[in-house]
Amino acid sequence: MTETKSFGDALIEATPNLRAFAHSLSGDAQLSNDLVQETLLKAWTHKDSFVPDSNLKAWLFTILRNTYFTYYRKSQREELDEDHAAMNASVPPPQLTHLEFDDMQKALMRLSPDHREALLLITAEGFSYEDAARVCGCAVGTMKSRVNRARNRLLEEMTGQLPGEAVPDDEDAVKSSSGR
């Protein structure tokens, strides 16, 4: 954060990244907005605890992550009423132009939360492995392992192939089908 940029401006600038991360954690647009709002409120309230010249984005992502897991634990203890369950059961129809994106998003949501979080912090948000490990509270090696496993699982989900498996070209497929 530069000296000319105010803390509030830096929070506003980070909001799109926070929304994307919140949506990747929750998979729900309304909950994502609530998580981002709560994160920004907590950051503003505790701005005195932010260490100048440190990574504001990592600090905000840590707040958001902790807020999400607090919400998640709390929601596991609460019983869903029938109206809430019925409302969540409806799924909007997919649009033809977004099928690949939808497939990728679904595959991403099937990853474990730790793997999804690691992959998104590194690939989508551009965090270093060190910063991502700090956000998640784990070792750098663990972060690298999670990203690798997440990439491999996504490859398997999207292509039906295991990592390292050769993709047969048309000539190989013809040879194997003709018995040569």
BELPEHU-V509793 format. One record per run of one state. SS is the DSSP state (H for helix, E for strand, L for the rest). FROM is the first residue (numbers start at 1). LEN is the number of residues. If there is no record, write none. Layout:
BEGIN
SS/FROM/LEN
SS/FROM/LEN
END
This chain:
BEGIN
L/1/6
H/7/20
L/27/2
H/29/17
L/46/1
H/47/3
L/50/6
H/56/22
L/78/4
H/82/8
L/90/6
H/96/15
L/111/2
H/113/12
L/125/4
H/129/8
L/137/3
H/140/20
L/160/10
H/170/9
L/179/2
END
